[in-house]
Amino acid sequence: MAAGVNVDGFNFYYRVFHNDNRTKPLPDRYKWLDIVKMARMLLPREEITKVGYFTVPINRKRSEDQADRQRAYLLALESLPEVEIVLGEFRRVNHMGTLKQNGTGERERFWHWEE
């Protein structure tokens, strides 16, 4: 059966490489993961026909090195015919909730960035 797989790039990256529960860091070579191959390994009975990779471009003002590395990875992914890269953007979102920093347990309005 044909199947499509969607990957949330930021959540995948941070869960794999910035996981506080990991006892040893992964080698950098894993950052060049072939996501089509991964999908085929995870779903061996399916015919993987499409992999959507959803991400937000890293702001060059924040880190030129990170932006360059992300762009190199995206170019590598684009070379795989099954992969479609979908670029989003960050937006500032206001929320009502409990902030950990204040320690009072009271709800207050705060904002953060979302994809």
PyMOL commands that place a pseudoatom at each C-alpha (Angstrom):
pseudoatom trace, name=CA, resn=MET, resi=1, chain=A, elem=C, hetatm=0, pos=[0.000, 0.000, 0.000]
pseudoatom trace, name=CA, resn=ALA, resi=2, chain=A, elem=C, hetatm=0, pos=[1.279, 3.484, -0.866]
pseudoatom trace, name=CA, resn=ALA, resi=3, chain=A, elem=C, hetatm=0, pos=[1.927, 5.797, 2.047]
pseudoatom trace, name=CA, resn=GLY, resi=4, chain=A, elem=C, hetatm=0, pos=[3.086, 9.330, 2.686]
pseudoatom trace, name=CA, resn=VAL, resi=5, chain=A, elem=C, hetatm=0, pos=[5.061, 10.392, 5.735]
pseudoatom trace, name=CA, resn=ASN, resi=6, chain=A, elem=C, hetatm=0, pos=[5.285, 13.866, 7.262]
pseudoatom trace, name=CA, resn=VAL, resi=7, chain=A, elem=C, hetatm=0, pos=[8.251, 14.980, 9.366]
pseudoatom trace, name=CA, resn=ASP, resi=8, chain=A, elem=C, hetatm=0, pos=[8.212, 18.064, 11.597]
pseudoatom trace, name=CA, resn=GLY, resi=9, chain=A, elem=C, hetatm=0, pos=[11.834, 19.112, 11.143]
pseudoatom trace, name=CA, resn=PHE, resi=10, chain=A, elem=C, hetatm=0, pos=[12.314, 21.197, 14.299]
pseudoatom trace, name=CA, resn=ASN, resi=11, chain=A, elem=C, hetatm=0, pos=[10.554, 18.769, 16.643]
pseudoatom trace, name=CA, resn=PHE, resi=12, chain=A, elem=C, hetatm=0, pos=[12.429, 15.827, 15.128]
pseudoatom trace, name=CA, resn=TYR, resi=13, chain=A, elem=C, hetatm=0, pos=[15.808, 17.587, 15.376]
pseudoatom trace, name=CA, resn=TYR, resi=14, chain=A, elem=C, hetatm=0, pos=[15.364, 18.751, 18.971]
pseudoatom trace, name=CA, resn=ARG, resi=15, chain=A, elem=C, hetatm=0, pos=[13.929, 15.431, 20.155]
pseudoatom trace, name=CA, resn=VAL, resi=16, chain=A, elem=C, hetatm=0, pos=[16.856, 13.508, 18.672]
pseudoatom trace, name=CA, resn=PHE, resi=17, chain=A, elem=C, hetatm=0, pos=[19.779, 15.864, 19.326]
pseudoatom trace, name=CA, resn=HIS, resi=18, chain=A, elem=C, hetatm=0, pos=[18.718, 17.925, 22.350]
pseudoatom trace, name=CA, resn=ASN, resi=19, chain=A, elem=C, hetatm=0, pos=[17.018, 15.249, 24.407]
pseudoatom trace, name=CA, resn=ASP, resi=20, chain=A, elem=C, hetatm=0, pos=[17.809, 15.670, 28.115]
pseudoatom trace, name=CA, resn=ASN, resi=21, chain=A, elem=C, hetatm=0, pos=[17.089, 11.962, 28.698]
pseudoatom trace, name=CA, resn=ARG, resi=22, chain=A, elem=C, hetatm=0, pos=[19.826, 10.811, 26.309]
pseudoatom trace, name=CA, resn=THR, resi=23, chain=A, elem=C, hetatm=0, pos=[22.828, 9.426, 28.164]
pseudoatom trace, name=CA, resn=LYS, resi=24, chain=A, elem=C, hetatm=0, pos=[25.281, 9.960, 25.281]
pseudoatom trace, name=CA, resn=PRO, resi=25, chain=A, elem=C, hetatm=0, pos=[25.164, 12.552, 22.506]
pseudoatom trace, name=CA, resn=LEU, resi=26, chain=A, elem=C, hetatm=0, pos=[24.675, 11.240, 18.988]
pseudoatom trace, name=CA, resn=PRO, resi=27, chain=A, elem=C, hetatm=0, pos=[27.470, 11.730, 16.464]
pseudoatom trace, name=CA, resn=ASP, resi=28, chain=A, elem=C, hetatm=0, pos=[26.999, 14.640, 14.063]
pseudoatom trace, name=CA, resn=ARG, resi=29, chain=A, elem=C, hetatm=0, pos=[26.804, 12.229, 11.117]
pseudoatom trace, name=CA, resn=TYR, resi=30, chain=A, elem=C, hetatm=0, pos=[23.243, 11.424, 12.201]
pseudoatom trace, name=CA, resn=LYS, resi=31, chain=A, elem=C, hetatm=0, pos=[22.264, 14.985, 11.357]
pseudoatom trace, name=CA, resn=TRP, resi=32, chain=A, elem=C, hetatm=0, pos=[22.494, 13.908, 7.690]
pseudoatom trace, name=CA, resn=LEU, resi=33, chain=A, elem=C, hetatm=0, pos=[19.707, 11.377, 8.079]
pseudoatom trace, name=CA, resn=ASP, resi=34, chain=A, elem=C, hetatm=0, pos=[18.072, 10.088, 4.893]
pseudoatom trace, name=CA, resn=ILE, resi=35, chain=A, elem=C, hetatm=0, pos=[14.449, 10.548, 5.981]
pseudoatom trace, name=CA, resn=VAL, resi=36, chain=A, elem=C, hetatm=0, pos=[13.109, 8.425, 3.107]
pseudoatom trace, name=CA, resn=LYS, resi=37, chain=A, elem=C, hetatm=0, pos=[15.272, 5.508, 4.188]
pseudoatom trace, name=CA, resn=MET, resi=38, chain=A, elem=C, hetatm=0, pos=[14.148, 6.045, 7.792]
pseudoatom trace, name=CA, resn=ALA, resi=39, chain=A, elem=C, hetatm=0, pos=[10.488, 6.009, 6.742]
pseudoatom trace, name=CA, resn=ARG, resi=40, chain=A, elem=C, hetatm=0, pos=[10.998, 2.791, 4.762]
pseudoatom trace, name=CA, resn=MET, resi=41, chain=A, elem=C, hetatm=0, pos=[12.689, 1.153, 7.744]
pseudoatom trace, name=CA, resn=LEU, resi=42, chain=A, elem=C, hetatm=0, pos=[9.868, 2.202, 10.089]
pseudoatom trace, name=CA, resn=LEU, resi=43, chain=A, elem=C, hetatm=0, pos=[7.133, 1.134, 7.663]
pseudoatom trace, name=CA, resn=PRO, resi=44, chain=A, elem=C, hetatm=0, pos=[8.596, -1.891, 5.844]
pseudoatom trace, name=CA, resn=ARG, resi=45, chain=A, elem=C, hetatm=0, pos=[5.212, -3.099, 4.521]
pseudoatom trace, name=CA, resn=GLU, resi=46, chain=A, elem=C, hetatm=0, pos=[4.341, 0.251, 2.956]
pseudoatom trace, name=CA, resn=GLU, resi=47, chain=A, elem=C, hetatm=0, pos=[5.470, 1.742, -0.325]
pseudoatom trace, name=CA, resn=ILE, resi=48, chain=A, elem=C, hetatm=0, pos=[6.704, 5.196, 0.708]
pseudoatom trace, name=CA, resn=THR, resi=49, chain=A, elem=C, hetatm=0, pos=[5.814, 7.461, -2.180]
pseudoatom trace, name=CA, resn=LYS, resi=50, chain=A, elem=C, hetatm=0, pos=[6.126, 10.877, -0.540]
pseudoatom trace, name=CA, resn=VAL, resi=51, chain=A, elem=C, hetatm=0, pos=[7.858, 12.391, 2.473]
pseudoatom trace, name=CA, resn=GLY, resi=52, chain=A, elem=C, hetatm=0, pos=[6.918, 15.894, 3.522]
pseudoatom trace, name=CA, resn=TYR, resi=53, chain=A, elem=C, hetatm=0, pos=[9.587, 17.705, 5.526]
pseudoatom trace, name=CA, resn=PHE, resi=54, chain=A, elem=C, hetatm=0, pos=[8.130, 20.702, 7.347]
pseudoatom trace, name=CA, resn=THR, resi=55, chain=A, elem=C, hetatm=0, pos=[10.468, 23.307, 8.806]
pseudoatom trace, name=CA, resn=VAL, resi=56, chain=A, elem=C, hetatm=0, pos=[11.132, 26.998, 9.273]
pseudoatom trace, name=CA, resn=PRO, resi=57, chain=A, elem=C, hetatm=0, pos=[14.314, 28.541, 7.875]
pseudoatom trace, name=CA, resn=ILE, resi=58, chain=A, elem=C, hetatm=0, pos=[16.776, 29.490, 10.599]
pseudoatom trace, name=CA, resn=ASN, resi=59, chain=A, elem=C, hetatm=0, pos=[17.259, 33.235, 10.812]
pseudoatom trace, name=CA, resn=ARG, resi=60, chain=A, elem=C, hetatm=0, pos=[20.737, 34.138, 9.531]
pseudoatom trace, name=CA, resn=LYS, resi=61, chain=A, elem=C, hetatm=0, pos=[20.874, 36.988, 12.071]
pseudoatom trace, name=CA, resn=ARG, resi=62, chain=A, elem=C, hetatm=0, pos=[20.567, 34.411, 14.841]
pseudoatom trace, name=CA, resn=SER, resi=63, chain=A, elem=C, hetatm=0, pos=[23.279, 32.114, 13.507]
pseudoatom trace, name=CA, resn=GLU, resi=64, chain=A, elem=C, hetatm=0, pos=[24.864, 32.119, 10.075]
pseudoatom trace, name=CA, resn=ASP, resi=65, chain=A, elem=C, hetatm=0, pos=[26.480, 28.733, 10.744]
pseudoatom trace, name=CA, resn=GLN, resi=66, chain=A, elem=C, hetatm=0, pos=[23.205, 27.074, 11.733]
pseudoatom trace, name=CA, resn=ALA, resi=67, chain=A, elem=C, hetatm=0, pos=[21.391, 28.648, 8.783]
pseudoatom trace, name=CA, resn=ASP, resi=68, chain=A, elem=C, hetatm=0, pos=[24.095, 27.413, 6.394]
pseudoatom trace, name=CA, resn=ARG, resi=69, chain=A, elem=C, hetatm=0, pos=[24.009, 23.886, 7.831]
pseudoatom trace, name=CA, resn=GLN, resi=70, chain=A, elem=C, hetatm=0, pos=[20.217, 23.780, 7.628]
pseudoatom trace, name=CA, resn=ARG, resi=71, chain=A, elem=C, hetatm=0, pos=[20.282, 24.990, 4.023]
pseudoatom trace, name=CA, resn=ALA, resi=72, chain=A, elem=C, hetatm=0, pos=[22.874, 22.321, 3.108]
pseudoatom trace, name=CA, resn=TYR, resi=73, chain=A, elem=C, hetatm=0, pos=[20.638, 19.622, 4.645]
pseudoatom trace, name=CA, resn=LEU, resi=74, chain=A, elem=C, hetatm=0, pos=[17.580, 20.940, 2.829]
pseudoatom trace, name=CA, resn=LEU, resi=75, chain=A, elem=C, hetatm=0, pos=[19.487, 20.884, -0.465]
pseudoatom trace, name=CA, resn=ALA, resi=76, chain=A, elem=C, hetatm=0, pos=[20.478, 17.271, 0.228]
pseudoatom trace, name=CA, resn=LEU, resi=77, chain=A, elem=C, hetatm=0, pos=[16.846, 16.365, 0.994]
pseudoatom trace, name=CA, resn=GLU, resi=78, chain=A, elem=C, hetatm=0, pos=[15.686, 18.094, -2.188]
pseudoatom trace, name=CA, resn=SER, resi=79, chain=A, elem=C, hetatm=0, pos=[17.849, 15.672, -4.166]
pseudoatom trace, name=CA, resn=LEU, resi=80, chain=A, elem=C, hetatm=0, pos=[15.567, 12.810, -3.046]
pseudoatom trace, name=CA, resn=PRO, resi=81, chain=A, elem=C, hetatm=0, pos=[12.638, 12.546, -5.486]
pseudoatom trace, name=CA, resn=GLU, resi=82, chain=A, elem=C, hetatm=0, pos=[10.160, 11.482, -2.770]
pseudoatom trace, name=CA, resn=VAL, resi=83, chain=A, elem=C, hetatm=0, pos=[10.837, 14.510, -0.551]
pseudoatom trace, name=CA, resn=GLU, resi=84, chain=A, elem=C, hetatm=0, pos=[8.831, 17.708, -0.585]
pseudoatom trace, name=CA, resn=ILE, resi=85, chain=A, elem=C, hetatm=0, pos=[10.124, 20.483, 1.653]
pseudoatom trace, name=CA, resn=VAL, resi=86, chain=A, elem=C, hetatm=0, pos=[7.475, 22.787, 3.072]
pseudoatom trace, name=CA, resn=LEU, resi=87, chain=A, elem=C, hetatm=0, pos=[8.805, 26.006, 4.581]
pseudoatom trace, name=CA, resn=GLY, resi=88, chain=A, elem=C, hetatm=0, pos=[6.813, 27.800, 7.230]
pseudoatom trace, name=CA, resn=GLU, resi=89, chain=A, elem=C, hetatm=0, pos=[7.488, 30.811, 9.383]
pseudoatom trace, name=CA, resn=PHE, resi=90, chain=A, elem=C, hetatm=0, pos=[7.571, 31.770, 13.032]
pseudoatom trace, name=CA, resn=ARG, resi=91, chain=A, elem=C, hetatm=0, pos=[4.930, 34.013, 14.499]
pseudoatom trace, name=CA, resn=ARG, resi=92, chain=A, elem=C, hetatm=0, pos=[4.541, 35.640, 17.881]
pseudoatom trace, name=CA, resn=VAL, resi=93, chain=A, elem=C, hetatm=0, pos=[1.564, 34.160, 19.746]
pseudoatom trace, name=CA, resn=ASN, resi=94, chain=A, elem=C, hetatm=0, pos=[-0.023, 35.409, 22.968]
pseudoatom trace, name=CA, resn=HIS, resi=95, chain=A, elem=C, hetatm=0, pos=[-1.183, 32.833, 25.509]
pseudoatom trace, name=CA, resn=MET, resi=96, chain=A, elem=C, hetatm=0, pos=[-2.845, 32.761, 28.890]
pseudoatom trace, name=CA, resn=GLY, resi=97, chain=A, elem=C, hetatm=0, pos=[-1.244, 30.260, 31.231]
pseudoatom trace, name=CA, resn=THR, resi=98, chain=A, elem=C, hetatm=0, pos=[0.989, 29.598, 34.195]
pseudoatom trace, name=CA, resn=LEU, resi=99, chain=A, elem=C, hetatm=0, pos=[4.605, 30.628, 33.842]
pseudoatom trace, name=CA, resn=LYS, resi=100, chain=A, elem=C, hetatm=0, pos=[7.127, 28.427, 35.633]
pseudoatom trace, name=CA, resn=GLN, resi=101, chain=A, elem=C, hetatm=0, pos=[9.338, 31.421, 36.378]
pseudoatom trace, name=CA, resn=ASN, resi=102, chain=A, elem=C, hetatm=0, pos=[6.916, 33.233, 38.683]
pseudoatom trace, name=CA, resn=GLY, resi=103, chain=A, elem=C, hetatm=0, pos=[6.357, 30.243, 40.994]
pseudoatom trace, name=CA, resn=THR, resi=104, chain=A, elem=C, hetatm=0, pos=[2.971, 31.546, 42.193]
pseudoatom trace, name=CA, resn=GLY, resi=105, chain=A, elem=C, hetatm=0, pos=[0.832, 29.210, 40.115]
pseudoatom trace, name=CA, resn=GLU, resi=106, chain=A, elem=C, hetatm=0, pos=[-1.212, 32.192, 38.982]
pseudoatom trace, name=CA, resn=ARG, resi=107, chain=A, elem=C, hetatm=0, pos=[-2.250, 32.422, 35.366]
pseudoatom trace, name=CA, resn=GLU, resi=108, chain=A, elem=C, hetatm=0, pos=[-0.983, 35.341, 33.367]
pseudoatom trace, name=CA, resn=ARG, resi=109, chain=A, elem=C, hetatm=0, pos=[-0.656, 36.422, 29.774]
pseudoatom trace, name=CA, resn=PHE, resi=110, chain=A, elem=C, hetatm=0, pos=[2.629, 35.713, 27.996]
pseudoatom trace, name=CA, resn=TRP, resi=111, chain=A, elem=C, hetatm=0, pos=[3.888, 35.316, 24.446]
pseudoatom trace, name=CA, resn=HIS, resi=112, chain=A, elem=C, hetatm=0, pos=[6.228, 32.964, 22.649]
pseudoatom trace, name=CA, resn=TRP, resi=113, chain=A, elem=C, hetatm=0, pos=[7.187, 32.016, 19.093]
pseudoatom trace, name=CA, resn=GLU, resi=114, chain=A, elem=C, hetatm=0, pos=[5.399, 29.213, 17.209]
pseudoatom trace, name=CA, resn=GLU, resi=115, chain=A, elem=C, hetatm=0, pos=[5.907, 27.714, 13.791]
for i in range(1, 115): cmd.bond("trace and resi %d" % i, "trace and resi %d" % (i + 1))
show_as sticks, trace
zoom trace
